[in-house]
Amino acid sequence: MSFMQAATKAEAWTGHDTQLLVVAAIGIALIVVLIAKLKFHPFLALVLGSAFVGLASNVELAKVVSNFEDGVGGVLKEVGLLIALGAMLGKLLADSGGANRVVDSLLAKATGNKVVWMITLVAVIIGLPMFFEIGLVLLLPVIVLVTQRSQMKLMRIAIPALAGLSVLHGLVPPHPGPLIAISAVKADLGTTLGLGILVAVPTVIICGPLFSRLAARWVPVDAPAVAGGIDTKHTADLSDVKRQPSFPVTLLTIIFPVVLMLLKALGDIIWPDAGSAPAIRTFFDFVGQPLVAMTLAVLLAMVTFGYAVGFKGSSITTRLGQSLGPIAGILLIVGAGGGFKQTLIGAGVGDAVKKWAEGANMSVLVLGFIVAVALRLATGSATVATVTAAGIVAPLASSLSPTHAALLALAVGAGSLFLSHVNDAGFWLVKELFGLTVGQTFKTWSVMETLISLVGFAFVMLLSLVI
């Protein structure tokens, strides 16, 4: 069935819908050319690309601006604050010698290729309850220091960590995407969690440690001198450190926000009805919010990585302030990526994809995956892709068994991870934190995300045949 024929079965496909998809494609190409060929700053390129898409889509002039501003604000209020708090925590972790302590302990227990599997395991544990962006910022100093100490290429260590965080974020509850899909198709949370882990484990192995071998050959770069505002190339100045934090204290501080978020997730599972839940769940819900958990983690780090190692109050404040300056550019680029995403959504690109999908005639699992892929490519938002795709296939899920309803939620989640590119804030976060070019980010991060999506969906379809 052709693209146009599928659309006519639901709502008639129009020339405007075709125009929207063409404009979106040109807008994406424009951003890539401005950055890669004309050497524009990514922030400015994203602003210009957004302006082109808005104007060429016949959006009201006032809406062209407000859509972009809403997108920037939406990303920064969710991700920007967490990046800033993560940078503070990372700065104290590095300056206190805590990052060195973690790396020394990891390398003492694992050498050679075992280091790759160790960092994958750490990323999976961190990624279980934690948003991708937070996990990446927390692990960044460790990823870079492990790369330097092990004398491996950056992608050999970074890709396994990114894969562990990304797969868990997209496929396993209690992350927002899987929970949204579970709710929409009325799948059972426990069943989806169990099947999600079954899919996630082999997907992480294939797309992390195994793919990293290729990625390190395609992009054979070393660790950046400065990662996320933290100078990791040179040995940290520990002259003010009277006593370095022990490994247990360092580990406890790093996983503290993870534990808080996990408590919130467990509370939601144990007491699903918020109205009749005990007060302890309300408490867990509060401290498990990412912003609250990260704020408390920074306060804890001020003690464990600050006062406890001999830093004075003024020194801690200075270090926290120093952590914010270098990430200003990253925040603007990530925010502009969110603005471009919202410009596409405001122009109606997501609605055009939805119109086609509602008339498609195919397996419900395949449909859920393809619709999520199309929306991910068009809008850059895994959340938009998940919400819309799950809503489209929800009426078809009523006739499915509980296990297949869970697999449908996972299929949508797998599709929502497909090919992160210039309209995804995560693309720019990875690019800037690891000091990559646009081309290098496509060859590593974008390929890895596509591989995760395809491999994850393949395992979903395999499970659908045997259960």
Secondary structure, 3 states (H helix, E strand, C coil): CCHHHHHHCCCCCCHHHHHHHHHHHHHHHHHHHHHHCCCCCHHHHHHHHHHHHHHHCCCCHHHHHHHHHHHHHHHHHHHHHHHHHHHHHHHHHHHCCHHHHHHHHHHHHCCCCHHHHHHHHHHHHHHCCCCHHHHHHHHHHHHHHHHHHHCCCHHHHHHHHHHHHHHHHHHCCCCHHHHHHHHHHCCCHHHHHHHHHHHHHHHHHHHHHHHHHHHHHHCCCCCCCEECCEECCCCCCCCCCCCCCCHHHHHHHHHHHHHHHHHHHHHHHHCCCHHHCCHHHHHHHHHCCHHHHHHHHHHHHHHHCCHHHCCCHHHHHHHHHHHHHHHHHHHHHHHHHHHHHHHHHHHCHHHHHHHHHCCCCCCHHHHHHHHHHHHHHHHCCHHHHHHHHHHHHHHHHHHCCHHHHHHHHHHHHHHCCCCCCCCCHHHHHHHHHHCCCHHHHHHHHHHHHHHHHHHHHHHHHHHHHHC
